[in-house]
Amino acid sequence: MKMKWRMGLDTPVILTGLAVLGMLMAISGRWLLEGVVADRLSLAGLCLVYLAGGLPAMWRAIEALWQEHIIDIDLLMVAAAVAAAAVGAPFEGAVLLTLFSVSTTLEDRALGRARRAIESLMALRPETAFLKSPDGSVREVPAAELAVGDVVVLRPGARVPADGVIAHGHGALDEASITGESIPVSKEPGAQVFCPSSGFLGQPAA
């Protein structure tokens, strides 16, 4: 679980911002200023980048190595940055850490959005479904117990409990939660339906 400040900003974003700030300081000291001020500003910027961009990556690398026994990209990036500093090219190492920090933060945020979208779709899935037995009787069962080949009865206003194909009946479904289309989509026998489409309108279908 990611740590967060009271202000609601997550730690990776703050650390990435500090790494970018440090990189800007190093660039200013390297090319825009001169003299002792430039040297001190550049040194301070490089230190900030290595701390804000390198330590989190090193921590993730240690966790991956200790818990999963793998050498991941974090360890390689930190090793490359440290090697650059060791051979007298700390600026190049700082550039590497800054770019890696920004890309990692953007990737985490994109994955977070995708995860939340999937969770919101799963939250719309109905808890139960009307399962039609071979003898024609219909009984209510937990949606999680549905298996491939089961016949489910969709009643007016019902939400689709699982992906499937219309076998009998016809109507329309609201697929806005999946496709973004606001107009109900007509469904005939043979048409695919997707969980958790909602608001079935028409004759009972299976």
N, C-alpha and C positions, 0 to 999 in steps of 0.2 A: 504494500500500500504506500502510495506516495505521501511524503510529508507536505503539509501546507501551512502557510502562515495564517495568522488571524485575519489578515486583510482578504484572504481568499485566493491569493496568488500561490501557485504551486512552486516548490523549490527548484525543479529543473528549469523553469522559465526564468527565474531570478538569476540562477547561476549562469545560464546562457547569456542573459543580458549583461552580466558582469564580465563574462569572457569577451563579448563584443566590445564593451566599453574599454577593456584592457587592450584589445587589439587596436582600437582607434587611438588610444594614448600612445601605443608603441609606434603606430604609423606617423602620428604627429611629431613625436620625438625624433623619428628617423629621417623624415623628409621635410617637415614644415618648420621646425625650430632648429636653433643652433646653440652651441655652448653647453654649459653645465646643466642648465634647465632641460635642454633636450635630452641629455644623457639620463638624467634622473627620471624624467617623464617616461622615457622609453623603457627603462629598467622597471619602473613601477608597473607599467602596462604589461610587460612580459610576465612579471611575477603574478599579476592578477589573472592573466590568461592561464598560466600553468596551474594556479590554485583552483580557479573557478571551472576551468575546462578539463583539467587533468585529474584532479582528485576524485570527482564523481565517476569518471570513466575507470580510474584505477580501482575504486571501490566495487563497481559492477564487475570488473574483471576478476577481482579476488573472490567475490561471491560465486561467480560462474566456475572458477577453477576449484574452489573449495567444495561447493555443493554438487556441481554437475560434472566435475573433472574434465572440463573442456577449456580450450584456449579460444576465446572469442575475439571479435573485432576490437573490443575495447582495449584488451591487453596489447594488441598489435599497434593500435594508434598511440597509446601511451608510450610503448617501447620506441616507436619511431620518433615521437616528439622528444623523449629523453635523449635518444641517440643524436638527434639534430643539435640539441643543446650541448651535448658532450663534445661534438666536433666543431663547436664555435658557430653554430647557426641557430641560436635560440629563436630568432624571428621567424624562420621557416617552420620551426616546431610549433610556435604559437599560432601561425596561420592554420596549420593542420588541426590543432586542437579546437580552434574557433569554428572552423567549418564542420568538424565532426560534432561539436556540441550543438550547433544550430540544426544540423540534419537529424540528429538523434531526437532533439526536442520536437521538431516538426513531425517526425515519424510517430513519436509517442502520442502526440495530440491527434493525428489522423487516425491512429488505431483506436484511441479513446472514443472518438466520434463514431467510428464504425461499430465499436462494441456497444455503445449506448443505443445506436439505431437498431441493432439486432435484439438487444434486451427489450426495447420498447415494442418491437414486433412480437416477441415471445410473450410479453405481458398481455397482448391482445388475444392470444390463443385461448379458446374456451376450455374450461376445465373438464367438461363432459361432452359426449357425443351420443347420438341415437343410432345404435347399431342394429342393422336388420339381419336377423338370423335366416338360415336356409328355409325354415318352415314359414317364413313371412312375418313372424313376430318381431316387434321393435322394443328394445330395452335400452335404458340409459346406462352408459359405461364411462369410466374415466378416459379422457382423450389420449392419455399416455399409453393406454393398453391397446390402442388400435394397431393392427398389423396389415401388411401388404395383402391385398385381396379382400379386405373387409368391405362390406357395403354399408354406407352411412346415409341416413335420411336427413336431408336438409329441409327444414321447415321455413315458412315465411318469416323473415327477420332474423334468421339464424346466422351464426358466424361459422365459417368453414373450419372444422377442427383439424384437418390434415390435407396435404396435397393429394389430388386425385383427379378422376375423370368422371364427367356426368354420364351415368348409365341410362337413366330414365328421367322424364320430365324436362321442364325448361323454365327459364327465368332470367334474372339479371343479378349481378353481384357488384358491390362497391369495392373496387380494388385500389382505392386511393392510397391506402397505407402501404401498398407495395409498388405501384407504378406511378402514383401521383395523379392519375386520371380521375377527375371529379365526376364524370358521367358514368353511371352503372353500365357494366359490360354484359351484353346478352350472352346467355349460356344455353347451348343445345346439347343433346346427347353426343358424346365424343369430345366435348370441349374440356379443356383442363381448368381446374380450379385450384387456388392456392390458399394455404393457411397464412394469415387469418382474415381473408376477405370477409366482408360482413354485409348484412342487410339483404339477404336473399329475398327476391321478389318474384313471385310466380307460383306455379304448381310445385308441390313437394317433389324433390328430386333425390336421386340416389347415385 
